[in-house]
Amino acid sequence: MNRKTLVLPAVIGLLAPVLAACGGSDSGSGGGDAIVVGTTDAVTASKDAPAPLDPAYAYDAGIWNILRQTVQTLMIQPRGEGEPVPEAAESCGFTDSGNERYACKLRPGLEFANGDAVTAEDVKYSIDRARAINAEGGPVGLLSTVDTVETKGDREVIFHLKTADATFPYKLSTPVAGILNPDDYQPKTLREGFDLDGSGPYTMSAKVEKNELVSAVFTKNPNYKGTLKVNNDKVELRTFADADAMGAALDDGDIDVMSRTMSPEQIQKLSASSDSDVDLVEMPGLEIRYLAFNTDAATVKTKAVRQAMAQIINRSELVSKVYGSQAEPLFSLVPASIIGHSNAFFNKYGDPSKTKAAALLNGANITTPVKLTLHYTTDHYGSATKKEFEQLRQQLNDSGLFDVSIKGELWKTFRPAEQKGAYDVYGMGWFPDFPDADNYLAPFLDKGNFLGSPYANSKIRNTLIPESRQQADRLSASSSLTRIQDLVADDVPVLPLWQGKQYVAARDDITGTAYALNSSSTLQLWELGRGVSG
């Protein structure tokens, strides 16, 4: 057969996949052997992070992709994108005009996988637990607007918010709001190890070696009651050390699907191939990459240093040399196609200019070259990360204004060190919790941000973020969102670099690949099935 490349376009600001070729879950089969999906996302338990799969702690796209298969939420992002819809809930909605009181009614007969009834009190317990644990660097910031949680009977839950929050339905679709059984999760301590329980579409069993998850086997949950159609009986998510090992497993028939993260070379090869039993699915993505700064560190504490880096870095050249057509330059924390996006960094800095950068440094009496180390993770965002940082180093050093070195670390070392402020400048990626501009701004800029950044702008935190959340119509929030982006471009606590597309490669008898990932990079294993080889 000829290889089929499916390109799923963006439509009117919402990234809406369109079925084509082998895609489409309705054609799938629930029987047969387990569908094996490869990933390079590593899940590790360590002294610094002993509870990687606890929803109160986990705040990583790869781990959330495990939680979303097993832990049910009140709301969920719909199959074709758009605003969230009820999942464990039968109905949800604001009950006041100020977006400060949100009520949900659970579906009747909900059960955890072990047969225990799911009640409104379990929902309250789960939300209160995440807030009480308040894990450093965790996802609890998504619940920052919650004041109290009230229950009425077994099926009604009412969230009283401290301030208006039009994005709250989205937040209830994330794993931090997942419904947990109090028998399995203690109220004030994290659940260590790799055990995971819930009321979602699958149960999960883990294979662990040397405190690392080797594979997770998801088995269809017979007690699941929700909106999702599960098109298979079993899926295995198998972890690989790198993209090359994952690709070899696909070629050898050891896995059926290759997901996050393929290398640019693999994608180019699959795109160019005319005779293959593998389908490549290209989808619009909302992933971004950026440099983050410890704004208290002596080397970058002066704003002019950060501004000079923003003035020198050539995003177009970076993307062209490392990612080609698989990414686009990004001039804001908020990616293109998200309502409220503005090209704030381009508006302020224009084209790269050594002359303008030198003027910024001279005006602040900064001695050049400025000596810096850029830190990056070697195993979390794909094999091209090293090449990306080599290009950044070259651009900055070629200006003569910087003396930059780079250093890579494994994610299990990199992430705790970053949170402790060990790095002055470091590279990070962001896969959104939900597709709204608020989720590209508040997690980086609000109090208790997930980076642990010391940067604080009172105008952003106290006025602009709350203002933007008052608007249920997100177009009406654009003025506040644009102002936030302008302030970020001026202060440069983070420096956006690029926005990426996303890809899935699958053997041609696998169906449902068009919906295997949504725009927020959520892996939707329930969509996959087995069909007839094309």
RAZITA-V741705 format. One record per pair of residues at least 12 apart in sequence whose C-alpha atoms are under 10 Angstrom apart, sorted by sequence separation. I is the first residue (numbers start at 0). J is the second residue. If there is no record, write none. Layout:
i=<I;I>
j=<J;J>
This chain:
i=<5;6;7;54;73;74;75;90;91;92;105;106;130;146;147;148;183;184;193;203;204;205;219;220;245;246;315;316;329;330;331;332;375;391;392;413;443;444;445;464;466;467;468;503;511;512;514;515;5;6;52;53;54;72;73;74;75;90;91;105;126;129;130;145;146;147;183;192;193;202;203;204;218;219;220;245;266;292;314;315;329;330;331;375;391;392;414;444;463;466;467;502;503;511;513;514;5;52;72;73;74;88;89;90;91;105;144;145;146;147;183;193;202;203;204;217;218;219;245;266;291;314;315;329;330;331;374;389;391;445;446;465;466;467;502;511;512;513;4;5;71;72;73;74;88;89;90;104;127;130;144;145;146;192;201;202;203;217;218;219;242;245;246;266;313;314;329;330;373;389;444;445;446;463;464;501;511;512;3;4;5;54;71;72;73;74;87;88;89;90;103;126;144;145;146;179;180;201;202;203;217;218;242;245;246;314;329;330;373;388;389;444;445;463;464;467;501;510;511;512;3;4;5;42;71;73;74;87;88;89;105;143;144;145;179;180;193;200;201;202;203;216;217;218;237;242;330;388;389;462;463;501;510;511;3;73;85;87;88;89;127;142;143;144;145;178;179;180;192;193;200;201;202;216;217;236;242;243;330;373;388;407;441;463;464;500;501;502;509;510;511;40;42;43;85;86;87;88;126;127;143;144;145;178;179;192;193;200;201;202;215;216;217;235;241;242;243;246;290;330;373;388;405;406;407;440;441;445;463;464;501;509;510;511;40;41;42;85;86;87;127;144;177;178;192;199;200;201;202;215;216;235;236;237;241;242;257;372;385;405;444;459;463;500;508;509;510;40;41;85;88;126;127;143;177;178;199;200;201;202;214;215;216;236;239;241;242;243;256;309;371;385;459;462;508;509;510;39;40;87;126;145;177;193;198;199;200;201;214;215;236;242;243;255;256;257;385;507;508;509;510;38;42;144;197;198;199;200;213;214;215;242;256;384;427;441;459;460;506;507;508;509;40;123;124;198;199;200;212;213;214;440;441;458;459;507;508;509;123;141;142;198;199;200;212;213;214;250;458;459;507;508;122;123;141;197;198;199;200;212;213;250;369;370;506;507;122;123;198;200;211;213;250;368;369;437;456;459;506;120;122;141;142;199;200;201;249;368;458;459;74;119;120;121;141;142;200;377;378;379;73;87;119;120;140;141;203;205;368;369;370;371;372;373;374;375;376;377;378;379;380;420;437;456;73;88;119;120;201;202;203;204;205;206;368;369;370;371;372;373;374;375;376;377;378;379;418;419;420;436;437;456;73;118;119;120;121;122;126;141;201;203;367;368;369;370;371;372;373;374;375;376;377;378;379;418;419;420;73;119;120;121;122;123;142;201;367;368;369;370;371;372;373;374;375;376;377;378;417;418;419;420;118;119;120;122;123;141;142;310;366;367;368;369;370;371;372;373;374;375;376;379;417;418;456;118;119;120;121;123;138;140;141;309;310;365;366;367;368;375;376;378;417;117;118;119;120;138;139;309;314;315;376;377;414;437;454;116;117;118;119;138;139;310;311;313;314;376;388;436;454;455;118;119;137;138;306;309;310;312;313;375;376;388;435;454;287;309;310;311;312;313;374;375;387;437;444;453;454;71;286;287;288;289;309;310;311;312;360;436;440;452;70;284;287;288;306;307;310;311;312;357;436;452;69;70;283;284;287;289;306;309;310;311;353;356;357;375;384;441;69;283;289;308;309;310;311;357;374;437;440;444;281;287;288;307;310;311;353;354;356;436;440;99;100;109;126;130;287;307;308;310;311;353;436;99;102;104;107;108;129;287;307;310;311;352;353;380;99;101;102;103;104;107;128;129;287;307;309;310;353;374;375;380;440;102;105;106;128;129;285;286;307;308;374;379;380;444;73;104;105;106;126;127;285;306;307;310;373;374;375;376;379;380;443;444;72;104;105;125;126;284;285;306;307;372;373;374;375;376;443;103;104;105;125;126;128;285;305;307;372;373;374;375;376;103;104;125;126;284;285;304;307;371;372;373;374;375;102;103;104;123;125;126;128;283;303;304;306;307;371;372;373;374;102;103;122;124;125;132;133;134;303;305;306;101;102;103;122;123;124;125;131;132;134;267;303;304;305;101;102;121;122;123;124;125;128;131;132;266;267;303;304;100;101;102;121;122;124;128;129;130;131;132;264;267;302;303;100;101;120;121;122;128;129;263;264;267;302;303;99;100;101;119;121;122;125;127;128;129;263;264;266;301;303;304;99;100;118;120;121;124;125;127;128;129;262;263;303;98;99;100;117;120;124;125;128;263;302;303;304;322;16;17;98;99;100;117;118;124;263;301;303;321;322;15;16;94;99;100;101;117;263;321;15;16;91;93;98;99;100;101;116;301;321;322;14;15;89;90;91;92;93;97;98;99;115;304;321;322;13;14;15;88;89;91;97;98;99;101;320;321;427;13;14;88;96;97;98;101;111;113;115;320;321;426;428;13;88;97;98;99;111;112;321;425;426;427;428;12;13;98;111;317;318;321;424;426;428;429;55;110;299;317;320;426;428;54;55;93;298;299;317;55;93;298;299;317;318;55;56;298;317;54;55;93;298;316;317;54;55;92;93;316;53;55;56;58;92;55;56;57;91;313;314;317;55;56;58;59;312;313;316;55;56;57;58;59;312;56;57;58;117;311;312;56;57;58;117;292;312;313;55;56;57;116;291;312;313;54;55;56;83;85;113;115;290;291;308;311;312;54;55;82;83;84;112;113;114;290;311;434;54;83;84;87;111;112;113;290;310;311;433;434;82;83;85;86;111;112;308;311;312;433;82;83;85;110;111;112;308;311;431;432;433;83;84;110;111;112;307;430;431;432;433;83;109;110;112;113;311;430;431;432;87;112;429;430;431;87;111;430;76;288;308;75;76;307;308;74;75;307;73;74;75;76;340;74;75;76;304;338;339;340;73;74;75;76;304;332;337;338;339;72;73;74;75;336;337;338;339;72;73;74;337;338;72;73;334;336;71;72;333;334;71;72;74;333;334;337;70;71;72;73;74;333;70;72;73;332;333;67;69;70;71;72;73;333;334;67;68;70;71;72;332;333;66;67;70;71;72;112;113;114;115;332;333;66;69;70;71;112;113;114;331;332;65;66;69;70;111;112;113;114;331;63;64;67;111;112;63;66;87;110;111;112;332;62;63;87;110;111;86;109;110;111;108;109;110;108;109;58;108;109;57;58;107;56;57;106;260;262;263;264;54;55;56;106;260;261;262;263;264;305;54;55;259;260;261;262;263;53;54;55;259;260;261;262;53;54;55;259;260;261;262;54;300;54;293;296;299;54;70;71;72;292;293;295;296;298;299;53;69;70;71;72;291;293;294;296;297;298;69;70;71;72;293;296;69;70;71;292;293;295;296;339;66;68;69;70;71;293;294;54;65;66;67;68;69;70;71;292;293;294;53;66;68;69;70;291;292;293;67;68;69;70;291;292;293;55;56;66;67;68;69;291;292;55;56;67;68;69;290;291;292;339;53;54;55;66;68;290;291;338;339;53;54;65;87;89;241;242;289;290;291;337;338;339;341;52;53;66;87;88;89;241;289;290;291;338;339;340;50;51;52;53;65;86;87;88;240;241;288;289;290;338;339;343;347;50;51;52;53;86;87;240;242;243;288;289;338;339;341;342;343;346;49;50;51;52;53;85;86;241;242;287;288;289;339;340;341;343;344;348;49;50;51;52;53;54;85;86;241;287;288;339;340;341;343;344;347;348;49;50;51;52;53;84;286;287;288;338;339;342;343;344;346;347;48;49;50;51;52;53;286;287;339;341;342;343;344;345;48;49;50;285;286;287;340;341;343;344;285;286;339;343;344;45;284;285;342;343;44;45;284;333;344;44;69;285;333;43;44;68;69;77;78;285;43;65;68;69;77;331;344;42;65;68;69;75;332;333;344;65;71;73;75;287;291;332;71;72;331;69;71;285;330;331;332;331;332;293;295;296;331;292;293;294;295;330;291;293;294;295;292;293;294;49;291;292;293;294;332;334;292;331;332;333;44;331;332;334;335;43;45;330;331;332;334;42;43;44;45;329;330;331;332;333;334;43;44;45;329;330;331;332;43;44;328;329;330;331;42;43;44;328;329;330;42;43;327;328;329;41;42;43;326;327;328;329;41;42;65;326;327;328;40;41;42;64;326;327;41;325;326;327;325;326;322;324;325;326;38;324;325;37;322;325;36;318;35;36;309;317;318;35;309;317;318;35;314;315;318;34;306;309;312;314;315;33;34;305;306;308;313;314;33;305;306;307;309;312;33;305;306;309;303;305;306;308;309;302;303;304;305;309;302;303;305;306;301;302;305;29;302;300;299;41;42;294;34;40;41;294;33;34;35;36;37;38;39;40;41;61;294;32;33;34;35;36;37;38;39;40;41;60;292;293;294;29;30;31;32;33;34;35;36;37;38;39;40;41;291;292;293;28;29;30;31;32;33;34;35;36;37;38;39;40;290;291;292;27;28;29;30;31;32;33;34;35;36;37;38;39;290;291;292;25;27;28;29;30;32;33;38;39;290;291;24;25;26;27;28;29;38;39;289;290;291;24;25;37;39;289;290;24;39;288;289;290;24;37;38;288;289;37;38;287;288;289;36;37;287;288;289;287;288;37;286;287;288;37;286;287;36;285;286;287;35;284;285;286;283;284;285;286;37;283;284;285;35;36;37;282;283;284;35;36;37;38;39;40;282;283;284;35;36;37;38;39;40;281;282;283;34;35;36;37;38;39;40;281;282;33;34;35;36;37;38;39;280;281;282;33;34;35;36;37;38;39;280;281;36;37;38;279;280;281;37;279;280;278;279;280;278;279;277;278;279;277;278;279;276;277;278;276;277;278;275;276;277;278;282;275;276;277;280;281;282;284;285;286;279;280;282;283;284;285;286;278;279;280;282;283;284;285;286;269;280;282;283;284;285;266;280;282;283;284;266;283;266;282;265;261;260;261;259;260;261;258;259;260;261;258;259;257;258;259;257;258;256;257;258;256;257;255;256;257;255;256;254;255;256;254;255;255;256;252;255;249;278;22;249;250;256;276;277;21;249;258;259;276;20;22;174;246;258;21;173;256;20;172;173;19;172;259;170;169;170;259;169;258;4;16;17;168;169;3;4;16;169;2;3;4;15;16;166;2;4;14;15;166;170;2;3;14;166;169;2;3;13;14;166;1;2;3;14;166;256;1;2;3;165;166;0;1;2;3;4;5;6;7;8;9;0;1;2;3;4;5;6;7;8;9;255;0;1;2;3;4;5;6;7;8;9;0;1;2;3;4;5;6;7;0;1;2;3;4;5;6;136;136;230;230;136;135;136;236;235;234;141;233;234;233;231;232;234;138;229;230;231;233;234;229;230;231;233;227;229;230;231;232;141;228;229;230;231;227;228;229;230;231;227;229;230;141;164;165;140;141;164;166;167;140;143;163;164;165;166;143;162;163;164;165;166;138;143;162;163;164;165;166;140;163;164;165;166;140;162;163;164;165;219;140;141;162;163;164;165;166;217;139;140;163;165;217;138;139;140;137;138;139;136;137;138;135;136;137;135;136;137;133;135;136;134;135;136;135;61;144;14;12;13;14;201;12;13;200;201;11;12;13;200;10;11;12;9;11;41;40;41;39;40;39;40;39;40;39;39;83;82;82;81;82;80;76;75;76;48;47;47;45;48;43;44;45;47;48;42;43;47;60;41;42;47;60;61;63;40;41;59;60;98;99;59;60;98;59;60;97;98;59;97;98;58;97;58;14;13;13;79;78;78;80;78;79;80;78;79;80;77;76;76;76;76;78;78;64;68;67;68;67;68;64;65;67;68;63;64;65;67;68;63;64;65;60;61;63;64;65;60;61;64;60;61;60;36;37;36;37;36;34;27;28;27;28;26;27;21;26;27;21;22;24;25;26;21;23;24;25;20;21;22;23;24;21;22;23;24;36;21;22;23;24;20;21;22;23;24;34;20;21;22;23;24;36;19;20;21;22;23;18;19;20;22;34;18;19;34;18;33;34;6;17;18;29;33;5;16;17;31;32;5;16;29;30;31;15;27;28;29;30;4;16;26;27;28;29;16;24;25;26;27;28;29;15;16;24;25;26;27;28;14;15;23;24;25;26;27;28;2;3;14;22;23;24;26;27;2;13;14;22;23;24;26;1;7;22;24;0;5;6;7;5;9;21;21;21;21;20;3;2;0;1;0>
j=<17;18;19;66;85;86;87;102;103;104;117;118;142;158;159;160;195;196;205;215;216;217;231;232;257;258;327;328;341;342;343;344;387;403;404;425;455;456;457;476;478;479;480;515;523;524;526;527;18;19;65;66;67;85;86;87;88;103;104;118;139;142;143;158;159;160;196;205;206;215;216;217;231;232;233;258;279;305;327;328;342;343;344;388;404;405;427;457;476;479;480;515;516;524;526;527;19;66;86;87;88;102;103;104;105;119;158;159;160;161;197;207;216;217;218;231;232;233;259;280;305;328;329;343;344;345;388;403;405;459;460;479;480;481;516;525;526;527;19;20;86;87;88;89;103;104;105;119;142;145;159;160;161;207;216;217;218;232;233;234;257;260;261;281;328;329;344;345;388;404;459;460;461;478;479;516;526;527;19;20;21;70;87;88;89;90;103;104;105;106;119;142;160;161;162;195;196;217;218;219;233;234;258;261;262;330;345;346;389;404;405;460;461;479;480;483;517;526;527;528;20;21;22;59;88;90;91;104;105;106;122;160;161;162;196;197;210;217;218;219;220;233;234;235;254;259;347;405;406;479;480;518;527;528;21;91;103;105;106;107;145;160;161;162;163;196;197;198;210;211;218;219;220;234;235;254;260;261;348;391;406;425;459;481;482;518;519;520;527;528;529;59;61;62;104;105;106;107;145;146;162;163;164;197;198;211;212;219;220;221;234;235;236;254;260;261;262;265;309;349;392;407;424;425;426;459;460;464;482;483;520;528;529;530;60;61;62;105;106;107;147;164;197;198;212;219;220;221;222;235;236;255;256;257;261;262;277;392;405;425;464;479;483;520;528;529;530;61;62;106;109;147;148;164;198;199;220;221;222;223;235;236;237;257;260;262;263;264;277;330;392;406;480;483;529;530;531;61;62;109;148;167;199;215;220;221;222;223;236;237;258;264;265;277;278;279;407;529;530;531;532;61;65;167;220;221;222;223;236;237;238;265;279;407;450;464;482;483;529;530;531;532;64;147;148;222;223;224;236;237;238;464;465;482;483;531;532;533;148;166;167;223;224;225;237;238;239;275;483;484;532;533;148;149;167;223;224;225;226;238;239;276;395;396;532;533;149;150;225;227;238;240;277;395;396;464;483;486;533;148;150;169;170;227;228;229;277;396;486;487;103;148;149;150;170;171;229;406;407;408;103;117;149;150;170;171;233;235;398;399;400;401;402;403;404;405;406;407;408;409;410;450;467;486;104;119;150;151;232;233;234;235;236;237;399;400;401;402;403;404;405;406;407;408;409;410;449;450;451;467;468;487;105;150;151;152;153;154;158;173;233;235;399;400;401;402;403;404;405;406;407;408;409;410;411;450;451;452;106;152;153;154;155;156;175;234;400;401;402;403;404;405;406;407;408;409;410;411;450;451;452;453;152;153;154;156;157;175;176;344;400;401;402;403;404;405;406;407;408;409;410;413;451;452;490;153;154;155;156;158;173;175;176;344;345;400;401;402;403;410;411;413;452;153;154;155;156;174;175;345;350;351;412;413;450;473;490;153;154;155;156;175;176;347;348;350;351;413;425;473;491;492;156;157;175;176;344;347;348;350;351;413;414;426;473;492;326;348;349;350;351;352;413;414;426;476;483;492;493;111;326;327;328;329;349;350;351;352;400;476;480;492;111;325;328;329;347;348;351;352;353;398;477;493;111;112;325;326;329;331;348;351;352;353;395;398;399;417;426;483;112;326;332;351;352;353;354;400;417;480;483;487;325;331;332;351;354;355;397;398;400;480;484;144;145;154;171;175;332;352;353;355;356;398;481;145;148;150;153;154;175;333;353;356;357;398;399;426;146;148;149;150;151;154;175;176;334;354;356;357;400;421;422;427;487;150;153;154;176;177;333;334;355;356;422;427;428;492;122;153;154;155;175;176;334;355;356;359;422;423;424;425;428;429;492;493;122;154;155;175;176;334;335;356;357;422;423;424;425;426;493;154;155;156;176;177;179;336;356;358;423;424;425;426;427;155;156;177;178;336;337;356;359;423;424;425;426;427;155;156;157;176;178;179;181;336;356;357;359;360;424;425;426;427;156;157;176;178;179;186;187;188;357;359;360;156;157;158;177;178;179;180;186;187;189;322;358;359;360;157;158;177;178;179;180;181;184;187;188;322;323;359;360;157;158;159;178;179;181;185;186;187;188;189;321;324;359;360;158;159;178;179;180;186;187;321;322;325;360;361;158;159;160;178;180;181;184;186;187;188;322;323;325;360;362;363;159;160;178;180;181;184;185;187;188;189;322;323;363;159;160;161;178;181;185;186;189;324;363;364;365;383;78;79;160;161;162;179;180;186;325;363;365;383;384;78;79;157;162;163;164;180;326;384;79;80;155;157;162;163;164;165;180;365;385;386;79;80;154;155;156;157;158;162;163;164;180;369;386;387;79;80;81;154;155;157;163;164;165;167;386;387;493;80;81;155;163;164;165;168;178;180;182;387;388;493;495;81;156;165;166;167;179;180;389;493;494;495;496;81;82;167;180;386;387;390;493;495;497;498;125;180;369;387;390;496;498;125;126;164;369;370;388;127;165;370;371;389;390;128;129;371;390;128;129;167;372;390;391;129;130;167;168;391;129;131;132;134;168;132;133;134;168;390;391;394;133;134;136;137;390;391;394;134;135;136;137;138;391;136;137;138;197;391;392;137;138;139;198;373;393;394;137;138;139;198;373;394;395;137;138;139;166;168;196;198;373;374;391;394;395;138;139;166;167;168;196;197;198;374;395;518;139;168;169;172;196;197;198;375;395;396;518;519;168;169;171;172;197;198;394;397;398;519;169;170;172;197;198;199;395;398;518;519;520;171;172;198;199;200;395;518;519;520;521;172;198;199;201;202;400;519;520;521;177;202;519;520;521;178;202;521;168;380;400;168;169;400;401;168;169;401;168;169;170;171;435;170;171;172;400;434;435;436;170;171;172;173;401;429;434;435;436;170;171;172;173;434;435;436;437;171;172;173;436;437;172;173;434;436;172;173;434;435;173;174;176;435;436;439;173;174;175;176;177;436;174;176;177;436;437;172;174;175;176;177;178;438;439;173;174;176;177;178;438;439;173;174;177;178;179;219;220;221;222;439;440;174;177;178;179;220;221;222;439;440;174;175;178;179;220;221;222;223;440;173;174;177;221;222;174;177;198;221;222;223;443;174;175;199;222;223;199;222;223;224;222;223;224;223;224;174;224;225;174;175;224;174;175;224;378;380;381;382;173;174;175;225;379;380;381;382;383;424;174;175;379;380;381;382;383;174;175;176;380;381;382;383;175;176;177;381;382;383;384;177;423;178;417;420;423;179;195;196;197;417;418;420;421;423;424;179;195;196;197;198;417;419;420;422;423;424;196;197;198;199;420;423;197;198;199;420;421;423;424;467;195;197;198;199;200;422;423;184;195;196;197;198;199;200;201;422;423;424;184;197;199;200;201;422;423;424;199;200;201;202;423;424;425;188;189;199;200;201;202;424;425;189;190;201;202;203;424;425;426;473;188;189;190;201;203;425;426;473;474;189;190;201;223;225;377;378;425;426;427;473;474;475;477;189;190;203;224;225;226;378;426;427;428;475;476;477;188;189;190;191;203;224;225;226;378;379;426;427;428;476;477;481;485;189;190;191;192;225;226;379;381;382;427;428;477;478;480;481;482;485;189;190;191;192;193;225;226;381;382;427;428;429;479;480;481;483;484;488;190;191;192;193;194;195;226;227;382;428;429;480;481;482;484;485;488;489;191;192;193;194;195;226;428;429;430;480;481;484;485;486;488;489;191;192;193;194;195;196;429;430;482;484;485;486;487;488;192;193;194;429;430;431;484;485;487;488;430;431;484;488;489;191;430;431;488;489;191;192;431;480;491;192;217;433;481;192;193;217;218;226;227;434;193;215;218;219;227;481;494;193;216;219;220;226;483;484;495;217;223;225;227;439;443;484;224;225;484;223;225;439;484;485;487;487;488;450;452;453;488;450;451;452;453;488;450;452;453;454;452;453;454;210;452;453;454;455;493;495;454;493;494;495;207;494;495;497;498;207;209;494;495;496;498;207;208;209;210;494;495;496;497;498;499;209;210;211;495;496;497;498;210;211;495;496;497;498;210;211;212;496;497;498;211;212;496;497;498;211;212;213;496;497;498;499;212;213;236;497;498;499;212;213;214;236;498;499;214;498;499;500;499;500;497;499;500;501;214;500;501;214;499;502;214;496;214;215;488;496;497;215;489;497;498;216;495;496;499;216;488;491;494;496;497;216;217;488;489;491;496;497;217;489;490;491;493;496;218;490;491;494;489;491;492;494;495;489;490;491;492;496;490;491;493;494;490;491;494;219;492;492;492;237;238;490;231;237;238;491;231;232;233;234;235;236;237;238;239;259;492;231;232;233;234;235;236;237;238;239;240;259;491;492;493;229;230;231;232;233;234;235;236;237;238;239;240;241;491;492;493;229;230;231;232;233;234;235;236;237;238;239;240;241;491;492;493;229;230;231;232;233;234;235;236;237;238;239;240;241;492;493;494;228;230;231;232;233;235;236;241;242;493;494;228;229;230;231;232;233;242;243;493;494;495;229;230;242;244;494;495;230;245;494;495;496;231;244;245;495;496;245;246;495;496;497;245;246;496;497;498;497;498;248;497;498;499;249;498;499;249;498;499;500;249;498;499;500;498;499;500;501;253;499;500;501;252;253;254;499;500;501;253;254;255;256;257;258;500;501;502;254;255;256;257;258;259;500;501;502;254;255;256;257;258;259;260;501;502;254;255;256;257;258;259;260;501;502;503;255;256;257;258;259;260;261;502;503;259;260;261;502;503;504;261;503;504;503;504;505;504;505;504;505;506;505;506;507;505;506;507;506;507;508;506;507;508;509;513;507;508;509;512;513;514;516;517;518;512;513;515;516;517;518;519;512;513;514;516;517;518;519;520;504;515;517;518;519;520;502;516;518;519;520;503;520;504;520;504;501;501;502;501;502;503;501;502;503;504;502;503;502;503;504;503;504;503;504;505;504;505;504;505;506;505;506;505;506;507;506;507;508;509;506;509;504;533;278;505;506;512;532;533;278;506;515;516;533;278;280;432;504;516;280;432;515;280;432;433;280;433;520;432;432;433;522;433;522;269;281;282;433;434;269;270;282;435;269;270;271;282;283;433;270;272;282;283;434;438;271;272;283;435;438;272;273;283;284;436;272;273;274;285;437;527;273;274;275;437;438;273;274;275;276;277;278;279;280;281;282;274;275;276;277;278;279;280;281;282;283;529;275;276;277;278;279;280;281;282;283;284;276;277;278;279;280;281;282;283;277;278;279;280;281;282;283;414;415;510;511;418;418;419;524;524;524;432;524;525;525;524;525;527;432;523;524;525;527;528;524;525;526;528;523;525;526;527;528;438;525;526;527;528;525;526;527;528;529;526;528;529;441;464;465;441;442;465;467;468;442;445;465;466;467;468;446;465;466;467;468;469;442;447;466;467;468;469;470;445;468;469;470;471;446;468;469;470;471;525;447;448;469;470;471;472;473;524;447;448;471;473;525;447;448;449;447;448;449;447;448;449;447;448;449;448;449;450;447;449;450;449;450;451;451;379;465;336;335;336;337;524;336;337;524;525;336;337;338;525;336;337;338;336;338;378;378;379;378;379;379;380;380;381;381;382;433;433;434;434;435;434;433;433;434;411;411;412;411;414;410;411;412;414;415;410;411;415;428;410;411;416;429;430;432;410;411;429;430;468;469;430;431;469;431;432;469;470;432;470;471;432;471;449;434;434;435;514;514;515;517;516;517;518;517;518;519;517;517;518;519;521;523;526;516;521;521;522;522;523;520;521;523;524;520;521;522;524;525;521;522;523;519;520;522;523;524;520;521;524;521;522;522;503;504;504;505;505;509;508;509;509;510;509;510;505;510;511;506;507;509;510;511;507;509;510;511;507;508;509;510;511;509;510;511;512;524;510;511;512;513;510;511;512;513;514;524;511;512;513;514;515;527;511;512;513;514;515;511;512;513;515;527;512;513;528;513;528;529;502;513;514;525;529;502;513;514;528;529;503;514;527;528;529;514;526;527;528;529;504;516;526;527;528;529;517;525;526;527;528;529;530;517;518;526;527;528;529;530;517;518;526;527;528;529;530;531;506;507;518;526;527;528;530;531;507;518;519;527;528;529;531;507;513;528;530;507;512;513;514;513;518;530;531;532;533;533;533;533;532;533;533>
